[in-house]
Amino acid sequence: MLKQSFLPIENKEIRILILGSLPGDKSIHEQQYYAHPQNRFWKLIQHIFDKTAPLSYPQKLDLLLENQIGLWDVCAQAKRKGSMDLDIVEEIPNDLPGFFSQHPQLQTIIFNGQKAHRVYEKHFTKSEHYQYYTLPSTSPANAQYSLEKLLQEWQHLFKKD
C-alpha cells in the first residue's frame, strides 16, 4: 500500500531536525506524527523538556518549535504493508536538500532510528555543514529500549548551551 509523509513541522529558527522514516498507519489515520499510543517519541520529548502535564497535539508541536526543533520524514512516500520500517520499499525521498537550504540556522540532523538513517544515506550525501546522529527508534517495535534507556541516549543532544 502506498503511504505518504506529512508536511514538515518547522519554522526559520529550527536548529535541530528530527527525521523519521515514514508515518505508521495510526499516524496516517490521525494525521499526527507519532500517534501510536505505544510510540515513546512524545513522552521522550516531554521528559527532555520537563513537561509533565498532558499536552494536546498542537502543544506538542509548539514544544518542539519553542526549542528550535523541526520534525519530518526522510520518505515522501513509499510502499509499505502495515507500519513496520522493515517493510518500507520503493521509497521516494522528501526534498531534504531543498529543506536544508531554506533553514540556514539548522545545525543538527537526528535520525529517529536506523531505517531513517539508511534511507537518507541511500538517497543523499551527508554535508559537512551539519552534525548527524542516529538514535534508537522510539517505535514500540524497538522493545529492547525502555523509555529510561531512550532518555539516556536522546537527552544529551537537546541540552541548551
Phi and psi in radians as a Rosetta constraint file:
Dihedral C 1 N 2 CA 2 C 2 CIRCULARHARMONIC -1.357 0.35
Dihedral N 2 CA 2 C 2 N 3 CIRCULARHARMONIC 2.247 0.35
Dihedral C 2 N 3 CA 3 C 3 CIRCULARHARMONIC -2.200 0.35
Dihedral N 3 CA 3 C 3 N 4 CIRCULARHARMONIC 2.617 0.35
Dihedral C 3 N 4 CA 4 C 4 CIRCULARHARMONIC -2.200 0.35
Dihedral N 4 CA 4 C 4 N 5 CIRCULARHARMONIC 2.649 0.35
Dihedral C 4 N 5 CA 5 C 5 CIRCULARHARMONIC -1.324 0.35
Dihedral N 5 CA 5 C 5 N 6 CIRCULARHARMONIC 2.957 0.35
Dihedral C 5 N 6 CA 6 C 6 CIRCULARHARMONIC -1.665 0.35
Dihedral N 6 CA 6 C 6 N 7 CIRCULARHARMONIC 3.023 0.35
Dihedral C 6 N 7 CA 7 C 7 CIRCULARHARMONIC -1.156 0.35
Dihedral N 7 CA 7 C 7 N 8 CIRCULARHARMONIC 2.671 0.35
Dihedral C 7 N 8 CA 8 C 8 CIRCULARHARMONIC -1.220 0.35
Dihedral N 8 CA 8 C 8 N 9 CIRCULARHARMONIC 2.673 0.35
Dihedral C 8 N 9 CA 9 C 9 CIRCULARHARMONIC -1.661 0.35
Dihedral N 9 CA 9 C 9 N 10 CIRCULARHARMONIC 1.964 0.35
Dihedral C 9 N 10 CA 10 C 10 CIRCULARHARMONIC -2.830 0.35
Dihedral N 10 CA 10 C 10 N 11 CIRCULARHARMONIC 2.824 0.35
Dihedral C 10 N 11 CA 11 C 11 CIRCULARHARMONIC -2.617 0.35
Dihedral N 11 CA 11 C 11 N 12 CIRCULARHARMONIC 3.137 0.35
Dihedral C 11 N 12 CA 12 C 12 CIRCULARHARMONIC -1.271 0.35
Dihedral N 12 CA 12 C 12 N 13 CIRCULARHARMONIC -0.215 0.35
Dihedral C 12 N 13 CA 13 C 13 CIRCULARHARMONIC -1.620 0.35
Dihedral N 13 CA 13 C 13 N 14 CIRCULARHARMONIC -0.074 0.35
Dihedral C 13 N 14 CA 14 C 14 CIRCULARHARMONIC -1.086 0.35
Dihedral N 14 CA 14 C 14 N 15 CIRCULARHARMONIC 2.414 0.35
Dihedral C 14 N 15 CA 15 C 15 CIRCULARHARMONIC -1.955 0.35
Dihedral N 15 CA 15 C 15 N 16 CIRCULARHARMONIC -0.353 0.35
Dihedral C 15 N 16 CA 16 C 16 CIRCULARHARMONIC -2.174 0.35
Dihedral N 16 CA 16 C 16 N 17 CIRCULARHARMONIC 2.399 0.35
Dihedral C 16 N 17 CA 17 C 17 CIRCULARHARMONIC -2.141 0.35
Dihedral N 17 CA 17 C 17 N 18 CIRCULARHARMONIC 2.124 0.35
Dihedral C 17 N 18 CA 18 C 18 CIRCULARHARMONIC -1.666 0.35
Dihedral N 18 CA 18 C 18 N 19 CIRCULARHARMONIC 2.189 0.35
Dihedral C 18 N 19 CA 19 C 19 CIRCULARHARMONIC -1.985 0.35
Dihedral N 19 CA 19 C 19 N 20 CIRCULARHARMONIC 2.099 0.35
Dihedral C 19 N 20 CA 20 C 20 CIRCULARHARMONIC -1.603 0.35
Dihedral N 20 CA 20 C 20 N 21 CIRCULARHARMONIC -3.015 0.35
Dihedral C 20 N 21 CA 21 C 21 CIRCULARHARMONIC -1.574 0.35
Dihedral N 21 CA 21 C 21 N 22 CIRCULARHARMONIC -1.114 0.35
Dihedral C 21 N 22 CA 22 C 22 CIRCULARHARMONIC -2.874 0.35
Dihedral N 22 CA 22 C 22 N 23 CIRCULARHARMONIC 2.449 0.35
Dihedral C 22 N 23 CA 23 C 23 CIRCULARHARMONIC -1.041 0.35
Dihedral N 23 CA 23 C 23 N 24 CIRCULARHARMONIC 2.486 0.35
Dihedral C 23 N 24 CA 24 C 24 CIRCULARHARMONIC -1.402 0.35
Dihedral N 24 CA 24 C 24 N 25 CIRCULARHARMONIC 3.073 0.35
Dihedral C 24 N 25 CA 25 C 25 CIRCULARHARMONIC -1.028 0.35
Dihedral N 25 CA 25 C 25 N 26 CIRCULARHARMONIC -0.757 0.35
Dihedral C 25 N 26 CA 26 C 26 CIRCULARHARMONIC -1.126 0.35
Dihedral N 26 CA 26 C 26 N 27 CIRCULARHARMONIC -0.724 0.35
Dihedral C 26 N 27 CA 27 C 27 CIRCULARHARMONIC -1.112 0.35
Dihedral N 27 CA 27 C 27 N 28 CIRCULARHARMONIC -0.732 0.35
Dihedral C 27 N 28 CA 28 C 28 CIRCULARHARMONIC -1.106 0.35
Dihedral N 28 CA 28 C 28 N 29 CIRCULARHARMONIC -0.774 0.35
Dihedral C 28 N 29 CA 29 C 29 CIRCULARHARMONIC -1.069 0.35
Dihedral N 29 CA 29 C 29 N 30 CIRCULARHARMONIC -0.751 0.35
Dihedral C 29 N 30 CA 30 C 30 CIRCULARHARMONIC -1.466 0.35
Dihedral N 30 CA 30 C 30 N 31 CIRCULARHARMONIC -0.234 0.35
Dihedral C 30 N 31 CA 31 C 31 CIRCULARHARMONIC 0.986 0.35
Dihedral N 31 CA 31 C 31 N 32 CIRCULARHARMONIC 0.801 0.35
Dihedral C 31 N 32 CA 32 C 32 CIRCULARHARMONIC -2.490 0.35
Dihedral N 32 CA 32 C 32 N 33 CIRCULARHARMONIC 2.398 0.35
Dihedral C 32 N 33 CA 33 C 33 CIRCULARHARMONIC -1.078 0.35
Dihedral N 33 CA 33 C 33 N 34 CIRCULARHARMONIC 2.400 0.35
Dihedral C 33 N 34 CA 34 C 34 CIRCULARHARMONIC 0.935 0.35
Dihedral N 34 CA 34 C 34 N 35 CIRCULARHARMONIC 0.859 0.35
Dihedral C 34 N 35 CA 35 C 35 CIRCULARHARMONIC -1.428 0.35
Dihedral N 35 CA 35 C 35 N 36 CIRCULARHARMONIC -0.320 0.35
Dihedral C 35 N 36 CA 36 C 36 CIRCULARHARMONIC -1.073 0.35
Dihedral N 36 CA 36 C 36 N 37 CIRCULARHARMONIC 2.251 0.35
Dihedral C 36 N 37 CA 37 C 37 CIRCULARHARMONIC -1.096 0.35
Dihedral N 37 CA 37 C 37 N 38 CIRCULARHARMONIC -0.361 0.35
Dihedral C 37 N 38 CA 38 C 38 CIRCULARHARMONIC -1.604 0.35
Dihedral N 38 CA 38 C 38 N 39 CIRCULARHARMONIC -0.137 0.35
Dihedral C 38 N 39 CA 39 C 39 CIRCULARHARMONIC -1.256 0.35
Dihedral N 39 CA 39 C 39 N 40 CIRCULARHARMONIC 2.346 0.35
Dihedral C 39 N 40 CA 40 C 40 CIRCULARHARMONIC -1.605 0.35
Dihedral N 40 CA 40 C 40 N 41 CIRCULARHARMONIC 0.079 0.35
Dihedral C 40 N 41 CA 41 C 41 CIRCULARHARMONIC -0.978 0.35
Dihedral N 41 CA 41 C 41 N 42 CIRCULARHARMONIC -0.947 0.35
Dihedral C 41 N 42 CA 42 C 42 CIRCULARHARMONIC -1.217 0.35
Dihedral N 42 CA 42 C 42 N 43 CIRCULARHARMONIC -0.608 0.35
Dihedral C 42 N 43 CA 43 C 43 CIRCULARHARMONIC -1.072 0.35
Dihedral N 43 CA 43 C 43 N 44 CIRCULARHARMONIC -0.737 0.35
Dihedral C 43 N 44 CA 44 C 44 CIRCULARHARMONIC -1.081 0.35
Dihedral N 44 CA 44 C 44 N 45 CIRCULARHARMONIC -0.860 0.35
Dihedral C 44 N 45 CA 45 C 45 CIRCULARHARMONIC -1.076 0.35
Dihedral N 45 CA 45 C 45 N 46 CIRCULARHARMONIC -0.744 0.35
Dihedral C 45 N 46 CA 46 C 46 CIRCULARHARMONIC -1.128 0.35
Dihedral N 46 CA 46 C 46 N 47 CIRCULARHARMONIC -0.674 0.35
Dihedral C 46 N 47 CA 47 C 47 CIRCULARHARMONIC -1.121 0.35
Dihedral N 47 CA 47 C 47 N 48 CIRCULARHARMONIC -0.795 0.35
Dihedral C 47 N 48 CA 48 C 48 CIRCULARHARMONIC -1.033 0.35
Dihedral N 48 CA 48 C 48 N 49 CIRCULARHARMONIC -0.663 0.35
Dihedral C 48 N 49 CA 49 C 49 CIRCULARHARMONIC -1.837 0.35
Dihedral N 49 CA 49 C 49 N 50 CIRCULARHARMONIC 0.362 0.35
Dihedral C 49 N 50 CA 50 C 50 CIRCULARHARMONIC 0.951 0.35
Dihedral N 50 CA 50 C 50 N 51 CIRCULARHARMONIC 0.778 0.35
Dihedral C 50 N 51 CA 51 C 51 CIRCULARHARMONIC -1.914 0.35
Dihedral N 51 CA 51 C 51 N 52 CIRCULARHARMONIC 1.859 0.35
Dihedral C 51 N 52 CA 52 C 52 CIRCULARHARMONIC -1.668 0.35
Dihedral N 52 CA 52 C 52 N 53 CIRCULARHARMONIC -0.475 0.35
Dihedral C 52 N 53 CA 53 C 53 CIRCULARHARMONIC -1.248 0.35
Dihedral N 53 CA 53 C 53 N 54 CIRCULARHARMONIC 2.574 0.35
Dihedral C 53 N 54 CA 54 C 54 CIRCULARHARMONIC -1.027 0.35
Dihedral N 54 CA 54 C 54 N 55 CIRCULARHARMONIC 2.407 0.35
Dihedral C 54 N 55 CA 55 C 55 CIRCULARHARMONIC -2.010 0.35
Dihedral N 55 CA 55 C 55 N 56 CIRCULARHARMONIC 2.494 0.35
Dihedral C 55 N 56 CA 56 C 56 CIRCULARHARMONIC -1.245 0.35
Dihedral N 56 CA 56 C 56 N 57 CIRCULARHARMONIC 2.888 0.35
Dihedral C 56 N 57 CA 57 C 57 CIRCULARHARMONIC -1.020 0.35
Dihedral N 57 CA 57 C 57 N 58 CIRCULARHARMONIC -0.810 0.35
Dihedral C 57 N 58 CA 58 C 58 CIRCULARHARMONIC -1.045 0.35
Dihedral N 58 CA 58 C 58 N 59 CIRCULARHARMONIC -0.612 0.35
Dihedral C 58 N 59 CA 59 C 59 CIRCULARHARMONIC -1.187 0.35
Dihedral N 59 CA 59 C 59 N 60 CIRCULARHARMONIC -0.629 0.35
Dihedral C 59 N 60 CA 60 C 60 CIRCULARHARMONIC -1.109 0.35
Dihedral N 60 CA 60 C 60 N 61 CIRCULARHARMONIC -0.765 0.35
Dihedral C 60 N 61 CA 61 C 61 CIRCULARHARMONIC -1.117 0.35
Dihedral N 61 CA 61 C 61 N 62 CIRCULARHARMONIC -0.725 0.35
Dihedral C 61 N 62 CA 62 C 62 CIRCULARHARMONIC -1.059 0.35
Dihedral N 62 CA 62 C 62 N 63 CIRCULARHARMONIC -0.689 0.35
Dihedral C 62 N 63 CA 63 C 63 CIRCULARHARMONIC -1.041 0.35
Dihedral N 63 CA 63 C 63 N 64 CIRCULARHARMONIC -0.736 0.35
Dihedral C 63 N 64 CA 64 C 64 CIRCULARHARMONIC -1.067 0.35
Dihedral N 64 CA 64 C 64 N 65 CIRCULARHARMONIC -0.928 0.35
Dihedral C 64 N 65 CA 65 C 65 CIRCULARHARMONIC -1.138 0.35
Dihedral N 65 CA 65 C 65 N 66 CIRCULARHARMONIC -0.623 0.35
Dihedral C 65 N 66 CA 66 C 66 CIRCULARHARMONIC -1.066 0.35
Dihedral N 66 CA 66 C 66 N 67 CIRCULARHARMONIC -0.472 0.35
Dihedral C 66 N 67 CA 67 C 67 CIRCULARHARMONIC -1.787 0.35
Dihedral N 67 CA 67 C 67 N 68 CIRCULARHARMONIC 0.324 0.35
Dihedral C 67 N 68 CA 68 C 68 CIRCULARHARMONIC 1.052 0.35
Dihedral N 68 CA 68 C 68 N 69 CIRCULARHARMONIC 0.703 0.35
Dihedral C 68 N 69 CA 69 C 69 CIRCULARHARMONIC -2.051 0.35
Dihedral N 69 CA 69 C 69 N 70 CIRCULARHARMONIC 2.278 0.35
Dihedral C 69 N 70 CA 70 C 70 CIRCULARHARMONIC -1.824 0.35
Dihedral N 70 CA 70 C 70 N 71 CIRCULARHARMONIC 2.914 0.35
Dihedral C 70 N 71 CA 71 C 71 CIRCULARHARMONIC -2.517 0.35
Dihedral N 71 CA 71 C 71 N 72 CIRCULARHARMONIC 2.319 0.35
Dihedral C 71 N 72 CA 72 C 72 CIRCULARHARMONIC -2.800 0.35
Dihedral N 72 CA 72 C 72 N 73 CIRCULARHARMONIC -3.027 0.35
Dihedral C 72 N 73 CA 73 C 73 CIRCULARHARMONIC -2.151 0.35
Dihedral N 73 CA 73 C 73 N 74 CIRCULARHARMONIC 2.639 0.35
Dihedral C 73 N 74 CA 74 C 74 CIRCULARHARMONIC -1.213 0.35
Dihedral N 74 CA 74 C 74 N 75 CIRCULARHARMONIC -0.722 0.35
Dihedral C 74 N 75 CA 75 C 75 CIRCULARHARMONIC -1.500 0.35
Dihedral N 75 CA 75 C 75 N 76 CIRCULARHARMONIC 2.256 0.35
Dihedral C 75 N 76 CA 76 C 76 CIRCULARHARMONIC -1.358 0.35
Dihedral N 76 CA 76 C 76 N 77 CIRCULARHARMONIC -0.688 0.35
Dihedral C 76 N 77 CA 77 C 77 CIRCULARHARMONIC -2.778 0.35
Dihedral N 77 CA 77 C 77 N 78 CIRCULARHARMONIC 2.756 0.35
Dihedral C 77 N 78 CA 78 C 78 CIRCULARHARMONIC -2.880 0.35
Dihedral N 78 CA 78 C 78 N 79 CIRCULARHARMONIC 2.863 0.35
Dihedral C 78 N 79 CA 79 C 79 CIRCULARHARMONIC -1.588 0.35
Dihedral N 79 CA 79 C 79 N 80 CIRCULARHARMONIC 2.361 0.35
Dihedral C 79 N 80 CA 80 C 80 CIRCULARHARMONIC -2.795 0.35
Dihedral N 80 CA 80 C 80 N 81 CIRCULARHARMONIC 2.221 0.35
Dihedral C 80 N 81 CA 81 C 81 CIRCULARHARMONIC -1.504 0.35
Dihedral N 81 CA 81 C 81 N 82 CIRCULARHARMONIC 2.133 0.35
Dihedral C 81 N 82 CA 82 C 82 CIRCULARHARMONIC 1.346 0.35
Dihedral N 82 CA 82 C 82 N 83 CIRCULARHARMONIC -2.644 0.35
Dihedral C 82 N 83 CA 83 C 83 CIRCULARHARMONIC -2.108 0.35
Dihedral N 83 CA 83 C 83 N 84 CIRCULARHARMONIC 0.042 0.35
Dihedral C 83 N 84 CA 84 C 84 CIRCULARHARMONIC -1.331 0.35
Dihedral N 84 CA 84 C 84 N 85 CIRCULARHARMONIC 2.318 0.35
Dihedral C 84 N 85 CA 85 C 85 CIRCULARHARMONIC -1.033 0.35
Dihedral N 85 CA 85 C 85 N 86 CIRCULARHARMONIC -0.571 0.35
Dihedral C 85 N 86 CA 86 C 86 CIRCULARHARMONIC -1.072 0.35
Dihedral N 86 CA 86 C 86 N 87 CIRCULARHARMONIC -0.397 0.35
Dihedral C 86 N 87 CA 87 C 87 CIRCULARHARMONIC -1.620 0.35
Dihedral N 87 CA 87 C 87 N 88 CIRCULARHARMONIC 0.055 0.35
Dihedral C 87 N 88 CA 88 C 88 CIRCULARHARMONIC -1.263 0.35
Dihedral N 88 CA 88 C 88 N 89 CIRCULARHARMONIC 2.192 0.35
Dihedral C 88 N 89 CA 89 C 89 CIRCULARHARMONIC -2.425 0.35
Dihedral N 89 CA 89 C 89 N 90 CIRCULARHARMONIC 2.806 0.35
Dihedral C 89 N 90 CA 90 C 90 CIRCULARHARMONIC 0.899 0.35
Dihedral N 90 CA 90 C 90 N 91 CIRCULARHARMONIC 0.780 0.35
Dihedral C 90 N 91 CA 91 C 91 CIRCULARHARMONIC -1.313 0.35
Dihedral N 91 CA 91 C 91 N 92 CIRCULARHARMONIC 2.574 0.35
Dihedral C 91 N 92 CA 92 C 92 CIRCULARHARMONIC -2.055 0.35
Dihedral N 92 CA 92 C 92 N 93 CIRCULARHARMONIC 2.152 0.35
Dihedral C 92 N 93 CA 93 C 93 CIRCULARHARMONIC -1.348 0.35
Dihedral N 93 CA 93 C 93 N 94 CIRCULARHARMONIC 2.720 0.35
Dihedral C 93 N 94 CA 94 C 94 CIRCULARHARMONIC -1.198 0.35
Dihedral N 94 CA 94 C 94 N 95 CIRCULARHARMONIC 2.841 0.35
Dihedral C 94 N 95 CA 95 C 95 CIRCULARHARMONIC -1.409 0.35
Dihedral N 95 CA 95 C 95 N 96 CIRCULARHARMONIC 1.280 0.35
Dihedral C 95 N 96 CA 96 C 96 CIRCULARHARMONIC -1.177 0.35
Dihedral N 96 CA 96 C 96 N 97 CIRCULARHARMONIC -0.712 0.35
Dihedral C 96 N 97 CA 97 C 97 CIRCULARHARMONIC -1.023 0.35
Dihedral N 97 CA 97 C 97 N 98 CIRCULARHARMONIC -0.695 0.35
Dihedral C 97 N 98 CA 98 C 98 CIRCULARHARMONIC -1.125 0.35
Dihedral N 98 CA 98 C 98 N 99 CIRCULARHARMONIC -0.722 0.35
Dihedral C 98 N 99 CA 99 C 99 CIRCULARHARMONIC -1.076 0.35
Dihedral N 99 CA 99 C 99 N 100 CIRCULARHARMONIC -0.816 0.35
Dihedral C 99 N 100 CA 100 C 100 CIRCULARHARMONIC -1.041 0.35
Dihedral N 100 CA 100 C 100 N 101 CIRCULARHARMONIC -0.717 0.35
Dihedral C 100 N 101 CA 101 C 101 CIRCULARHARMONIC -1.157 0.35
Dihedral N 101 CA 101 C 101 N 102 CIRCULARHARMONIC -0.415 0.35
Dihedral C 101 N 102 CA 102 C 102 CIRCULARHARMONIC -1.575 0.35
Dihedral N 102 CA 102 C 102 N 103 CIRCULARHARMONIC -0.016 0.35
Dihedral C 102 N 103 CA 103 C 103 CIRCULARHARMONIC -2.253 0.35
Dihedral N 103 CA 103 C 103 N 104 CIRCULARHARMONIC 1.351 0.35
Dihedral C 103 N 104 CA 104 C 104 CIRCULARHARMONIC -1.138 0.35
Dihedral N 104 CA 104 C 104 N 105 CIRCULARHARMONIC -0.334 0.35
Dihedral C 104 N 105 CA 105 C 105 CIRCULARHARMONIC -1.432 0.35
Dihedral N 105 CA 105 C 105 N 106 CIRCULARHARMONIC -0.203 0.35
Dihedral C 105 N 106 CA 106 C 106 CIRCULARHARMONIC -1.089 0.35
Dihedral N 106 CA 106 C 106 N 107 CIRCULARHARMONIC 2.280 0.35
Dihedral C 106 N 107 CA 107 C 107 CIRCULARHARMONIC -2.187 0.35
Dihedral N 107 CA 107 C 107 N 108 CIRCULARHARMONIC -0.530 0.35
Dihedral C 107 N 108 CA 108 C 108 CIRCULARHARMONIC -2.287 0.35
Dihedral N 108 CA 108 C 108 N 109 CIRCULARHARMONIC 2.330 0.35
Dihedral C 108 N 109 CA 109 C 109 CIRCULARHARMONIC -2.004 0.35
Dihedral N 109 CA 109 C 109 N 110 CIRCULARHARMONIC 2.167 0.35
Dihedral C 109 N 110 CA 110 C 110 CIRCULARHARMONIC -2.030 0.35
Dihedral N 110 CA 110 C 110 N 111 CIRCULARHARMONIC 2.204 0.35
Dihedral C 110 N 111 CA 111 C 111 CIRCULARHARMONIC -1.655 0.35
Dihedral N 111 CA 111 C 111 N 112 CIRCULARHARMONIC 2.160 0.35
Dihedral C 111 N 112 CA 112 C 112 CIRCULARHARMONIC -1.470 0.35
Dihedral N 112 CA 112 C 112 N 113 CIRCULARHARMONIC 1.412 0.35
Dihedral C 112 N 113 CA 113 C 113 CIRCULARHARMONIC 1.840 0.35
Dihedral N 113 CA 113 C 113 N 114 CIRCULARHARMONIC 2.841 0.35
Dihedral C 113 N 114 CA 114 C 114 CIRCULARHARMONIC -1.172 0.35
Dihedral N 114 CA 114 C 114 N 115 CIRCULARHARMONIC -0.641 0.35
Dihedral C 114 N 115 CA 115 C 115 CIRCULARHARMONIC -1.089 0.35
Dihedral N 115 CA 115 C 115 N 116 CIRCULARHARMONIC -0.771 0.35
Dihedral C 115 N 116 CA 116 C 116 CIRCULARHARMONIC -1.035 0.35
Dihedral N 116 CA 116 C 116 N 117 CIRCULARHARMONIC -0.728 0.35
Dihedral C 116 N 117 CA 117 C 117 CIRCULARHARMONIC -1.133 0.35
Dihedral N 117 CA 117 C 117 N 118 CIRCULARHARMONIC -0.810 0.35
Dihedral C 117 N 118 CA 118 C 118 CIRCULARHARMONIC -1.099 0.35
Dihedral N 118 CA 118 C 118 N 119 CIRCULARHARMONIC -0.738 0.35
Dihedral C 118 N 119 CA 119 C 119 CIRCULARHARMONIC -1.146 0.35
Dihedral N 119 CA 119 C 119 N 120 CIRCULARHARMONIC -0.698 0.35
Dihedral C 119 N 120 CA 120 C 120 CIRCULARHARMONIC -1.019 0.35
Dihedral N 120 CA 120 C 120 N 121 CIRCULARHARMONIC -0.867 0.35
Dihedral C 120 N 121 CA 121 C 121 CIRCULARHARMONIC -1.158 0.35
Dihedral N 121 CA 121 C 121 N 122 CIRCULARHARMONIC -0.459 0.35
Dihedral C 121 N 122 CA 122 C 122 CIRCULARHARMONIC -1.194 0.35
Dihedral N 122 CA 122 C 122 N 123 CIRCULARHARMONIC -0.599 0.35
Dihedral C 122 N 123 CA 123 C 123 CIRCULARHARMONIC -1.903 0.35
Dihedral N 123 CA 123 C 123 N 124 CIRCULARHARMONIC -0.296 0.35
Dihedral C 123 N 124 CA 124 C 124 CIRCULARHARMONIC -2.378 0.35
Dihedral N 124 CA 124 C 124 N 125 CIRCULARHARMONIC 2.786 0.35
Dihedral C 124 N 125 CA 125 C 125 CIRCULARHARMONIC -1.818 0.35
Dihedral N 125 CA 125 C 125 N 126 CIRCULARHARMONIC 2.349 0.35
Dihedral C 125 N 126 CA 126 C 126 CIRCULARHARMONIC -1.181 0.35
Dihedral N 126 CA 126 C 126 N 127 CIRCULARHARMONIC 2.538 0.35
Dihedral C 126 N 127 CA 127 C 127 CIRCULARHARMONIC -1.810 0.35
Dihedral N 127 CA 127 C 127 N 128 CIRCULARHARMONIC 2.536 0.35
Dihedral C 127 N 128 CA 128 C 128 CIRCULARHARMONIC -1.209 0.35
Dihedral N 128 CA 128 C 128 N 129 CIRCULARHARMONIC -0.167 0.35
Dihedral C 128 N 129 CA 129 C 129 CIRCULARHARMONIC -1.359 0.35
Dihedral N 129 CA 129 C 129 N 130 CIRCULARHARMONIC -0.211 0.35
Dihedral C 129 N 130 CA 130 C 130 CIRCULARHARMONIC -2.211 0.35
Dihedral N 130 CA 130 C 130 N 131 CIRCULARHARMONIC 2.685 0.35
Dihedral C 130 N 131 CA 131 C 131 CIRCULARHARMONIC -1.702 0.35
Dihedral N 131 CA 131 C 131 N 132 CIRCULARHARMONIC 2.357 0.35
Dihedral C 131 N 132 CA 132 C 132 CIRCULARHARMONIC -2.034 0.35
Dihedral N 132 CA 132 C 132 N 133 CIRCULARHARMONIC 2.405 0.35
Dihedral C 132 N 133 CA 133 C 133 CIRCULARHARMONIC -2.398 0.35
Dihedral N 133 CA 133 C 133 N 134 CIRCULARHARMONIC 2.342 0.35
Dihedral C 133 N 134 CA 134 C 134 CIRCULARHARMONIC -1.885 0.35
Dihedral N 134 CA 134 C 134 N 135 CIRCULARHARMONIC 2.040 0.35
Dihedral C 134 N 135 CA 135 C 135 CIRCULARHARMONIC -1.915 0.35
Dihedral N 135 CA 135 C 135 N 136 CIRCULARHARMONIC 2.763 0.35
Dihedral C 135 N 136 CA 136 C 136 CIRCULARHARMONIC -1.034 0.35
Dihedral N 136 CA 136 C 136 N 137 CIRCULARHARMONIC 2.438 0.35
Dihedral C 136 N 137 CA 137 C 137 CIRCULARHARMONIC -1.085 0.35
Dihedral N 137 CA 137 C 137 N 138 CIRCULARHARMONIC 2.490 0.35
Dihedral C 137 N 138 CA 138 C 138 CIRCULARHARMONIC -1.489 0.35
Dihedral N 138 CA 138 C 138 N 139 CIRCULARHARMONIC -0.006 0.35
Dihedral C 138 N 139 CA 139 C 139 CIRCULARHARMONIC -1.061 0.35
Dihedral N 139 CA 139 C 139 N 140 CIRCULARHARMONIC 2.557 0.35
Dihedral C 139 N 140 CA 140 C 140 CIRCULARHARMONIC -1.107 0.35
Dihedral N 140 CA 140 C 140 N 141 CIRCULARHARMONIC -0.350 0.35
Dihedral C 140 N 141 CA 141 C 141 CIRCULARHARMONIC -1.170 0.35
Dihedral N 141 CA 141 C 141 N 142 CIRCULARHARMONIC -0.356 0.35
Dihedral C 141 N 142 CA 142 C 142 CIRCULARHARMONIC -1.588 0.35
Dihedral N 142 CA 142 C 142 N 143 CIRCULARHARMONIC 1.089 0.35
Dihedral C 142 N 143 CA 143 C 143 CIRCULARHARMONIC -1.227 0.35
Dihedral N 143 CA 143 C 143 N 144 CIRCULARHARMONIC -0.271 0.35
Dihedral C 143 N 144 CA 144 C 144 CIRCULARHARMONIC -1.213 0.35
Dihedral N 144 CA 144 C 144 N 145 CIRCULARHARMONIC -0.260 0.35
Dihedral C 144 N 145 CA 145 C 145 CIRCULARHARMONIC -1.874 0.35
Dihedral N 145 CA 145 C 145 N 146 CIRCULARHARMONIC 2.033 0.35
Dihedral C 145 N 146 CA 146 C 146 CIRCULARHARMONIC -1.318 0.35
Dihedral N 146 CA 146 C 146 N 147 CIRCULARHARMONIC 2.948 0.35
Dihedral C 146 N 147 CA 147 C 147 CIRCULARHARMONIC -1.030 0.35
Dihedral N 147 CA 147 C 147 N 148 CIRCULARHARMONIC -0.708 0.35
Dihedral C 147 N 148 CA 148 C 148 CIRCULARHARMONIC -1.096 0.35
Dihedral N 148 CA 148 C 148 N 149 CIRCULARHARMONIC -0.730 0.35
Dihedral C 148 N 149 CA 149 C 149 CIRCULARHARMONIC -1.194 0.35
Dihedral N 149 CA 149 C 149 N 150 CIRCULARHARMONIC -0.679 0.35
Dihedral C 149 N 150 CA 150 C 150 CIRCULARHARMONIC -1.079 0.35
Dihedral N 150 CA 150 C 150 N 151 CIRCULARHARMONIC -0.751 0.35
Dihedral C 150 N 151 CA 151 C 151 CIRCULARHARMONIC -1.004 0.35
Dihedral N 151 CA 151 C 151 N 152 CIRCULARHARMONIC -0.746 0.35
Dihedral C 151 N 152 CA 152 C 152 CIRCULARHARMONIC -1.032 0.35
Dihedral N 152 CA 152 C 152 N 153 CIRCULARHARMONIC -0.671 0.35
Dihedral C 152 N 153 CA 153 C 153 CIRCULARHARMONIC -1.368 0.35
Dihedral N 153 CA 153 C 153 N 154 CIRCULARHARMONIC -0.621 0.35
Dihedral C 153 N 154 CA 154 C 154 CIRCULARHARMONIC -1.588 0.35
Dihedral N 154 CA 154 C 154 N 155 CIRCULARHARMONIC -0.725 0.35
Dihedral C 154 N 155 CA 155 C 155 CIRCULARHARMONIC -1.100 0.35
Dihedral N 155 CA 155 C 155 N 156 CIRCULARHARMONIC -0.549 0.35
Dihedral C 155 N 156 CA 156 C 156 CIRCULARHARMONIC -1.119 0.35
Dihedral N 156 CA 156 C 156 N 157 CIRCULARHARMONIC -0.376 0.35
Dihedral C 156 N 157 CA 157 C 157 CIRCULARHARMONIC -1.377 0.35
Dihedral N 157 CA 157 C 157 N 158 CIRCULARHARMONIC -0.161 0.35
Dihedral C 157 N 158 CA 158 C 158 CIRCULARHARMONIC -1.966 0.35
Dihedral N 158 CA 158 C 158 N 159 CIRCULARHARMONIC 0.135 0.35
Dihedral C 158 N 159 CA 159 C 159 CIRCULARHARMONIC -1.248 0.35
Dihedral N 159 CA 159 C 159 N 160 CIRCULARHARMONIC 2.309 0.35
Dihedral C 159 N 160 CA 160 C 160 CIRCULARHARMONIC -1.329 0.35
Dihedral N 160 CA 160 C 160 N 161 CIRCULARHARMONIC 2.500 0.35
